[in-house]
Amino acid sequence: MKQDSDAVDVPACFISNHEGFLGSIKNLIRDFVVTEIDINGQRVNTAAATQTPYCRASDKNNETSADCKRNNYSSVSQDSDVSADCGLDVTIPSPGSFDLSVILGQSVSDELEQFVLTLKEEPIKQELSLGSFADKHHRANVHRAVRHRFPFLMTVTIQPEIRVREDPDYRELSKLVTEDEAEDFFRFIDAKVRGSSYTFGPDDNKDHRTAVHHFLSRRFGKLVETKSFTDQGTTAISVRLREQGRPKKRTAEERKEEDIYTAFTLRKENLETLEAISYMAAALGVLPSDFTYAGIKDKRAITFQSMVVKKVSTQRLKEKTAEFERRGMRLSQIRSVSEPLRLGRLQGNHFDLVVRELRPHGASDAHSSDADAHTRLAALVKEAVENVKARGFVNYYGPQRFGSMQSVQSDRVGLALLKEDMVNAVHLFFTPEDGNDPQNHAKRHFLQTDNAKESLALMPLSKARERLMLRALNRYGTGPDGCAQAWLSLPHSMRVFYPHAYCSRVWNEAVAHRLTTLGHSVRGGDLVWKQEDAGESSSAQIHVVTDQEEQDGVYTLEHVLLPMPGNTVKYPENAMGTWFQERLARDGLVDCRFRVSSLKLNLPGCYRPLLATPRNLSYQLQKATCEGRGGEEGMGNSSRNSDLQLNGTTVEGKQDSLTLTLNFDLDSSCYATICLREIMKCDP
């Protein structure tokens, strides 16, 4: 076991004792290729990839148990006892979801922005022509995007021209409620998510509530139903979309599109998954929430993953492939399917990695020849790879889980949320990085002035999360209740990310402490999976190792589990159980229920194996020129272990470096950079 105090995000306890080596990764985008492995065990970029239908509801528990056992990803879910949404939540996309510059062109988009400014300053009858659009799908995109970006506008088609003007219903509603509420309401109406709801701010004036009820009934009665409710002494109006409600303007063709699902494989380069989805949604005129996927993939990499989009036919999607390719996205295997994808519905990921400029740890011997140096490195690499292939690696969460480049990392925000310190959590969220780019300037302005409205004006339109938070803070104030509403303005998946990051930090520290204090042997009180009754629920599968089993060596370290903190998990019944209690107490979470009802967050916890093992691990060593081009042609095609290949060329006057290509598979929620870290014995 070896420790390295330089690792800030991830403790450096290793499972093997080989020496390792130095090198660099992600010098080039193509040095890091990630390919999703679907539920059938097939890489999604192979021909004839198919989508597996989801299991029936009656199979849900067994499936969750199997996924948890294999992937050990925390089963974070929304509270089931919360029946009403507050304000904008999961069902409503962010204001930055549609890129009008893509749909309208930059010049028309700029003209529209100026028109809106003029309209707000001089609320008189005005119209703006957005141009003519011969294609009906393009017209539909324009209507959806403009209404979503500017809910107070109405779009009118005088074929093939589209014109925009202020919506008189919006003007009337904005006299009864705040402009932010009117915008949010119209965005909610336009999203048309069946069964969803929107809640206006607290309103204790009965006459005023009656006026709002009457207006909504008169203008939107066939689409929504309203009611007043009282919660903790305050009364508000909740609006729910009727189950069968549909606006009159929806055509039969649009209704038919609701049931269309199109699957495809997305190859993206140097793009975040959500960034790619936002662009595709804008270009297709659908919501980002219409896209489903099995997992998030790295940004600085070439990645392949399955996706499904609803309301878009295969033909429409194929028509956009050339446009997407110009943005670093290539779509393939486009096909019709019957249902969406579900997060976590995958076996894992295949990785093709290139490590460049290999060299030993410590100072190299200046008198050794190139051949001697290469031979030594080849021996170091072979020992390291064989060790990890045989023994696996410590299954840490990777530094990207915590936002390692941020001034305030995500786990600190998560801790504040678990302590229900909403104001501090907001301040941590808006802590700026170094530099004075627009985003950080806006964050700094908010922390200095507490003025959400001015900060919102400074925040770039592309920063959807920050803008949602600032709009809510402007609407509800910056006190504890207002900050809670700001967090509620984010989709559930974004809110839960932060407390989950905190639990991941605790897990990383726990596994390091376990290896340091209890060693590499299984101890009495450790947790393992039961070896029988695999079909039971996950909690029933947990077994506490007995002292007799420790003596008999029934289990090995690869069987040991550590819990992700949560409200349903069992903790080890040895010194690690005490450690968890003390660690949570140190952060003020002695009585934490891992449930933040005000934010609809519930963290049941789960179990994660202490070790992970790469499958199908192979490698190649090659000499590379100083430009770093050697060895790239074989990436992803190696099917053997070769001790050393010296087929490169030598640059005159300089020693060639060695390049290592690694190919392996990992279960989902396991990190390739952590596997590589165990191999190299350093942070790559």
N, C-alpha and C positions, 0 to 999 in steps of 0.2 A: 504494500500500500504506500502511496506517495501523496503528499499534499503540496499544494502550491498556493501560497497566500496571496498571489497576484490576481487570482480569479475572483472577481468581485461578485458577479451574478451567480456563478455556479461553483460550489465547493469542489476542490480538486482532490477528492479521494478516488483513487483508481483501484481496480480489481486485480490488475496484473502488474508484475514488477519489471517488465522489459524497459529498456532505456528510452526508446522512442527516437524521434528526430524532429527537426524543424522544417517548415515549408509554409507556403502561402496558398490560400484558396480564393476563388472568385476574382482572380485577376481579370478574367474575361467572363462575360455572361455565360458562354457555352461551357465554362468549367464546372457548372453546377446545374445538372439536369435532373428534374424530378418527374417521375411518371407514376400516376395513381394506379393502384392495383384494385380492381373492382371486387365485388363481393364473391365472384366466381373464381378469383385468383388470377384473372387475366389483366395484363397491362392495357390501359385504355387506349393507347395509341396503336394497338395491333388491329389487324383487319378482323371484321366480323365480331367486333365487340357488341355485346348486347346488354340491355338493361334488365335487371332482375326485379320483378314486381315486389312490392313490399309485403311483409307478412300480414296476416289477418290480425285483428285486434286480440283474438284469443291467444295468438302466439307472442304477444308483445313482451310479456315478462320473461319468457324463455329466451327470446332474441336479445333483450336488453342484458340478461345475465351473460349470454355467450359473448356479446360485444364487450361487456365490461371485463370479462375474464380475459379476452384476447387483447383488447386495446387498453383497458383500464383507464378509460377517460372518465372523469368525474361526471356523474349523472346529474347535472345541474338542470333544474326545471323551474318553471314558473309556479307560484303558489296556486294550488287548485281551488282554494277557497275564496279567491278574489273574483268577483263576478262582474265588476264594472271597471272599465278603463278610465283613466283620468287624463283628459287632454289628448295630445298626440302620443301614440304608442306604437307598438310593433306594426300595426297594419298600415300606417301612413308613412310614406317615404319622405326623405328630407328634401328641403327646397332646392338643394343643389343636384338632385338626381337626374334632371334633364339638362342637356347641354344645348342651349338654343343656338349657339354659334355653329354647331354641327348641323342642326336641322334647318335653320334659316339662312345660314351664312353669316359671316362676321358683320358685314355692313348692315344688313337688315336687323340683326340682333342688337347692334348698337343703336340703331334708329328706334327700335322698340323700347329700349331702356330709356332713351331720351323722351320718348312719348309718355312713358309712365311718370317720369319726373314732372313733366309739364302738366299732366293730368292731375296730379296731386296738388300742384301749386294753384292751378286754375280749373276747378271742377265744373267745366262747361261741356256741352255736347261736342265731342270730337271723335274722329275716326282715323284709323291708320291702315293703309293697305300693306299687307305683308307680301304681296306678289301673287302670281298665278302658279298653280300646282296641278299639272295634268294628271298625275298618278293619285288614285284615291287613297292608297296607303300612306303616301307622303302627306296628303291633306289631313288624314287622321292623326298622323304624328304631330303635325303643327298644332291642331286643335288641342290635343292632350298636353303637349309640352307647354304651350302658352298659358292654358288654364291652370296648370300645376304650378308654373313659376310665378304667375300673377293671377291669383284667384279672383281678384276684383275686376278682371277683364272678361268680356264675353267675345267669342269668335263667331263670325258669320261668314258663310260661304255663298258667294254669288259666282257660281261656277265659271271658270276654275279659280277665281280670285278669292282670297281670304282677307277679311277685314276684322279689325279689333276695335272695341269701344268699351267704355266702362259699363259694368253690369249694374243696372239700376237696383236690383235686389241687394247687391252688396252695399250700395250707398245707403239704402234704407236700413239694413241690418247694422251698419256701422254707426248709425245714430242711436241704436239701442244698446250696443255692446262696444267694447274697445275695438280698434282696428285690427289688432293682433288676433282677437277672438274671431272677428269676422273673416279674416284671412284663413285662420285655422279651420273654421267651420266649412268654408267653401272648398278648401283642399280636401277635407274629410268627405264632403258630398261628392266631389269629383273622383275620388279614389274608388267609390262604389264597392267597398269590401263588405260582402253580405254579413249581417249580424254584428258589425262593428259599431262602436259608439263614440260619441264626443261629449265632453262635459265642459260647460262654460264655467267661468270663475264664480266664487261665492257671491250670492245675491240675496240679501235678507229683506228686500223690498218686494212685498207680494204684488203690488200693482205693476211694478216694473216687470216682474217675472211673467205676469199675465200677458203683458204687451208682447213679450218675446215669444211666449207660447202661441199667441194668436198669429203673429207674423209667420212663424215657422209652419204652423198648420195651414195658413192661407197659401203660402208660396211653395211649400215642400211636403204637404200633408200626404200625398200619395207615395212619397219616397221614404219619409221618416216618421217616427213617433217620438213624442217628448214626454218627460215627466220631471217633477221636482222631487228631490230627495234631501233628507237632512243627515248630516254626518258630523259628529263631534260639535254639535251646536250651530253649524253653519248650513245654509240651504243653497242648493245649486240646481241648475237645469241640466239634465242628461238627455242627449239625443241619440237614438239608435236607428240604424238603417233597417228598414223592414226586410224580413226574410225574403219575400217575393218582390220587393220593391224594385222597379227599374224605371229610369227616366224615359219619357215618351220619345225622345230623339234617338234612342238606341235602335239600330236596324236589326233585322233578322240575321244578317251576315255577322254583325258584331256579337250578337248573342251566341251564334254558332262558334265563333272564335274562342269564347270562354272555355270551351271543352277541348281545345286543341293543345297537345303537348308535343314538343319537338326536342329530341335529345341530340346532343352533338359532343364531340371531343374538342376542347379548347386548348390550343397551344399558345401560350403567351410568353412574352419576353420582356423582362424589366418592368413588369406591371404587377400591382397588387390585385388579388382576385376581385375585391370589391370595386376597385378602380375600373377594371375591365368590364365588370357587370354594369356599372353606371354608364359607361360609354355605349355599350351595346343597347341598353335600355333606352337611352336617348335617341339613338339612331333608329330603333325599331318602333318608338312611340309607345312603349309599355313601361311598367313600373319595375324598378330593381327587384322588388319582392316577387315579381313573376319569374325570376330565375331561381332555381334550386341547384344545390351542389352537395357533394359528399364531404368536402373539406377545403380549408383555406390553404393556399400554396405560397411559397416564398416569392418575394418581389425580385430580388437580384438573382435571377435564375431563369432558365428555360423550363417551363413546367407544362405538363399534359394532365388534364383532368376532365372528368365527365360533368356535363351540365344538362339541365332540362329547362326550357322556357315555355311558358304557356301563352296562349292567344297569338302564337306566331306559327304559320305554316312552314313546312320544309321549303317550299318555293320562295317565300318571302325571305327566309333566313339565307338561302343560297344567293339571293340577289344582293345581299349585303356583304358577302364574304370578301370581295375585293376591297371595299371600304374599310372593313375591320383589319385586313392585312396591313394596310398603310399605318395602322396604329399599333402594330406589333402583336396582333392576334390572328391566328390561323384556325379556321374551323374545318373539321372533317367529320366523317361518319354521321352526317346529318340524316336523321330518320325520325319517323313518327313513333311515339310511345303512348301508353295509356295513362300515365300518372307521373307526378314529380319525383325528384330525388329527395333523399332525406340525409341530413347532416350525420356523419358517422357511418354511412352505408358504404363502407369500403374495407378491404382487408389490410391495406397499408400502402406503402409507396416504394417504388424502385428508384435507386439513386445511381447516377453516373457522375463521379467527381474527379476532378483533376487537381492534384497538389503540385505546385511548381517550386523550383529553386530549393530542392531538398538538400539538407545539410545536417550534420550531427549536432546534438546539444553541446554547448561549450565551444572553446576555441579549437579550430581544426589544425591539424599538423601541417605546417607550411612546407615541410620537407617531403611529405608523402606525394607519390605520383597520382595522376588522375585515375589510373587504373586501381590503385590501392584505395583511394577515397571512394570510388564507385563500388568497389567490392565490399568495403565496410558498410556503406549505406545500404547496399543490397541485403546484407546480413541483418542489419537493424530493421529494415522494412519487413523482411520475411518473418523474423521473430515476432514483431509487433502484430502483423496481420494474423499469423497462426495463433497467437495467444488470444486475440479478440474473437477469432472464429471459434475457438474451443471454449472460452470462458465468458464471452460476452462483455458487456460494459455496464457501468453504473447508469441506471435509467433516469438521469436527471432531466428536468425540464430545461430547455435551452434558453439562452439569454434573451432571445427575441420574445419570449413569453413576458418579459418584464420591461421591454422598451429600453434596452441597455444604453442607447445613445441619448436618452432624455435626461434632463436635469432632475426631474422627479419621476421615479419609476412607478409603473402601474400598481405594484403591490402596496405602495404607500397610500395611493388613492383608495385601493380596496380595503385597507385596514380602517381608514377613516369612515368608509361606508358601513363596514361591519360594526363600528362603534356608534353608528348613526350620527356622526359629526358631519352634517351635510355641508355646513359653511366651509370647514377646513377641507373637505373633499373637493369642493368647487375651486377653492384657492389653489390646491395642489394640481388640479386638472389644468388650470390656466397659468401655471408657472411657466414662464417663457424659457426658451433655449438662448444660447449666446447668439448674437446677431440682431439685426434690426430689419429683417424682412417683414412684409405686411402682417403675416400671421403673428409673429412674436411681438411686433409693435402693438397690435390689437390686444394681445394678452397682457402685455405690460401696462397698457393704458387702463385696462379693467382693474388690475390689482392696485394701481395707483389712485384711481378716481372712484372706483365702485360704480361707474356709470356704464350700465350694460347697453344702453341705446347708442351711445357714442362708439363703444367698442364694437358693436354689431356693424356699424357703418364702416369701420376700419377693417373688419375681418373679411378675407377673400371669400368669394362665393363658393369656391371649391371646398372650403372647410365646413362640411355639412354638420359634423358633430358640434363644433364650437358655435356655429351659428344657431343651431337648435337650442343649445344651452343659453346663449345670450338672449335669444328672443323670449325664452321662458323667464329668465331673470328680469328682463325689462318689464314683462307682464305681471309677474308675481312679487317682485322685489328681491333683494339680496339677503334677506334674513333666513333663518332656518327653514321656514315653510317654503319660501321662494326657491331656496337652493334644492329642496326636495323635489319641487315641481320641475326644476331644471334637469335633475337626473331622470325624472319620469318622462321628459321629452325625448330621451334617447330610446331607441328600440331595446327590447329586453336583452337581446344577445350582446349589445354593447355595454349595458349596465352591469351584467353579470360577469363580464370579462375582468373587471377590476378586483372584486373580492376573490375571484378564482385565481388571479395572479398572486394575491396574498397567500392563498392556500398552497399554491405551487411553490412559493418561496419557503414556506414552512416545511413542505415535503422534502425539498432539496436539502435543507439543513438537517432534517431528521435522518435522512439516509447517510449523510456524512457522519453524523454523531453515532449512528448505529454501527457503521464499519469501524470507526475509530475506537469505540469503547467495547463493543462486543465481538469484534473481529469478523472473520469470514466463515465461521461455523454457525449452524442453526442452533439457537438457544431455546430453552424452555420459556414459554410465554410469547414466542414469536407467532405471527399470523401466517397461515398458508391456506391455499385452496384445498378443500376436501378432494380426495381422489375418487370418490364415488358420488352418486346422486347429482350428476352434472346438470340435470334438468331442473333443479330447484331454483328458488330465487337466490340472488347474489348474497344476501345476508345469511342464508342458511348454508352456504358453501364455505363460509369462513370457519377455520379450525384453529384452535390454540394448541401449539406444540406442547406436549407434556415433557416432564423431566425424563421419563423412561424413553420417549421417542428421541430426545436429544442424545441420550447415552447409546441408543441402538443405531443412530445415524439414519433414521427413516427418511429424513428430508435433507436436501442440499440447499445452498444459498439461493439458487435460482428459483426455488419454491417460495421464498420469503416475500411477503407483501408488507407494505407500509400504507396506512390509511391517509387519504386526503382528508383534512379536517372537515367535518360536517356534522349534521344533526342526526344521522342514522348509522354512523360507522362505529365499529368496535375498535378500541385501541389495544396495543400489545399489553400482555399481562406480565411484563418484566420491567426492567429499568427504562425502556423506551416509553412505556405508558406514563411514567412519572415525568419523563422529559417533555412529552407533548403537553401535559398539564402546566408545567413550569414555563414552557415556551409561550403558550397562549396567555398565561397570566402576566408574563413580562410585557405583553402588548395590550394589557387591560381587557382581555377577553375571557376572564375566568367564567363568567356566566353567559357567554355568547351562545345564542341558540342557532347561529348561522342562518338566520332568517331576518330579513329586513322587510317587514310587512308594508311599510310605507312606500317602498320601491318595488314591491311585488317580487322580491328576491328570496329564493329558498335554495340553500346549498346542502343537499343530503350527504355529500361526500362520496367517496368510492375507494377502491383499493388498487394500488399500482405496484407491479413487481419491482423489487429492488434492482434486479438485473434485466437487461434486454440483450437479445442475441441477434446479430445480423444473419440473414439467410442468403444462400447462393452467393457468398462473398468470393470475389476473384479480383486479381490485380495484375497490373503490368508496370514495369519500370522501363523508361526509355530515356535516351539522351536527347536533350532539347537545345536548340540554338539559343543564343542570348536574346533573340526576339521572342522566345517562348512559344515557338510554333510546333516543335516536335511533340509527338505523342498524341496529337489531337485526333488524328484520323481513326485511331483504334478505340476511341471512347464509346462505351456502350456495347462493343462487339466482343469483348474478351470473355472467353469461356474456359480459361485455364489459368493456373498459377504459373507465371514464368519468373524465375529467379532474377534474371537480368537480361535485357535486350539492349545491345549497344549498336543500334542501326542509324543513329543520328549522325549529323555532320559536325565538324569542329570549326568554330570560328577562329581564324588565325589570331594568335596571341592571347586567347582567352580560353579558360577551361569551361567546357560545356557543363551545364547543371543537369541534374536528373529530374525527370517528371514522373509522378506516380498517378496512374489511373486506377480508381477503385469502382467496383460495381457490386451493389448489394441491395437486398430488400429489408425493410423494417416494418413492424406493425404500426398502425396509425397511432398518433400522439407520441411516437418515439422520434428522436432528433438525430439527423445524420451528422450534424456538427458535433454532437456529444459522442457519437461513435468514433468519429475522426479524432476527437480529443483524446480518447482512450488509446487509440492507435499511436498517436504522435507524442502523447504525454505533454501536451501544451495546448493553449488556445490557438487554433489555426486561424 
